[in-house]
Amino acid sequence: MIIQWTEEAVKEVQARFGADARMWKLVSDSEGCGCSVDGVATFWAINAPANGDLQAGSNSFEVWYEQRHEVFFDDLMRVSYDSGNRAFKLASDGQIYSNRLKLEDKRAENAAV
């Protein structure tokens, strides 16, 4: 899996989460969806990957994912930022995963563990 970040997306991530938010985890978040198959693509800022996480190729940030979520995503995806809508977008050549991609800071939760 390869994740390409546009320059605009990188700048906005750094503006929102700080320059130290260098490690992200791509998940198919199914919390509140009612079904583990109906997940929503989400990026979590993390302190460290979990045991068994796989590293994706990335042009900007360190990106990790769980192998069980790999089936939900294409091999090559792009994260861009639309300043007019103030929203991130995750897309591949075959589909748009989200025009309002959610990015969550999970670093404080991980640090307390």
C-alpha positions in Angstrom: 0.0 0.0 0.0 1.2 3.5 -0.9 -0.2 6.8 0.4 0.7 10.0 -1.5 0.1 13.3 0.4 -0.3 16.5 -1.6 1.7 19.5 -0.4 -1.5 21.3 0.7 -2.6 18.2 2.8 0.8 18.1 4.5 0.7 21.8 5.4 -2.8 21.5 6.8 -2.0 18.4 8.8 1.0 20.2 10.3 -1.2 23.3 11.0 -3.9 21.3 12.8 -1.8 18.7 14.6 1.7 20.2 14.8 5.0 19.3 13.1 5.5 16.4 15.5 2.4 14.5 14.1 4.6 12.4 11.8 3.1 9.0 12.4 -0.4 8.0 11.2 -2.5 4.9 11.2 -5.0 4.3 8.4 -8.1 2.4 9.7 -11.5 1.4 8.5 -13.2 2.8 11.6 -16.5 0.9 12.2 -17.2 2.4 15.7 -20.8 3.5 15.7 -21.5 2.1 12.2 -23.4 -1.0 13.4 -21.4 -3.4 11.4 -17.7 -4.2 11.2 -17.9 -4.3 7.4 -19.2 -0.7 7.0 -16.2 1.1 8.1 -15.2 4.7 7.4 -11.7 5.5 6.3 -9.9 7.4 9.1 -6.4 8.5 9.9 -5.2 8.4 13.5 -2.2 10.3 14.7 -0.3 7.8 16.9 2.8 7.6 19.0 3.8 4.1 17.8 2.4 1.3 15.7 0.8 -1.6 17.4 2.3 -5.1 17.2 1.5 -6.6 13.8 0.8 -3.3 12.1 2.2 -3.0 8.5 3.9 0.1 7.2 2.6 1.7 4.0 4.8 3.6 1.6 4.4 7.3 2.0 5.9 10.4 0.5 5.5 12.5 3.6 4.3 10.8 6.9 5.0 7.4 8.4 1.7 5.5 7.7 0.7 2.2 9.4 -2.3 -0.1 9.0 -3.7 -3.4 10.2 -3.4 -6.2 7.7 -7.1 -7.0 8.3 -8.0 -3.5 6.9 -5.9 -3.9 3.8 -8.9 -5.4 1.9 -10.8 -2.2 2.2 -8.2 0.0 0.4 -6.5 0.2 -3.0 -2.7 -0.3 -3.4 -2.2 3.4 -4.3 -4.1 6.2 -2.7 -3.9 10.0 -2.4 -4.7 12.4 0.5 -5.4 15.9 -0.7 -6.8 19.0 1.0 -9.6 21.3 -0.3 -9.2 24.6 1.4 -12.6 25.9 0.2 -14.4 23.1 2.1 -11.7 22.8 4.7 -11.7 19.1 4.2 -9.3 16.3 3.5 -10.0 13.8 0.7 -8.8 10.2 0.4 -9.0 8.8 -3.2 -7.5 6.3 -5.6 -7.8 6.1 -9.3 -10.7 3.7 -8.8 -12.8 5.5 -6.1 -13.2 8.2 -3.6 -13.1 6.9 -0.1 -14.1 10.2 1.6 -14.5 13.8 0.6 -14.5 14.6 4.3 -11.7 12.4 5.6 -11.5 12.2 9.4 -8.1 12.7 11.1 -8.0 12.1 14.8 -5.3 12.6 17.3 -4.9 9.4 19.3 -1.4 10.3 20.7 -2.6 11.4 24.1 -4.6 8.1 24.6 -1.6 6.0 23.6 0.7 8.0 25.9 -1.4 7.2 28.9 -1.2 3.4 28.3 
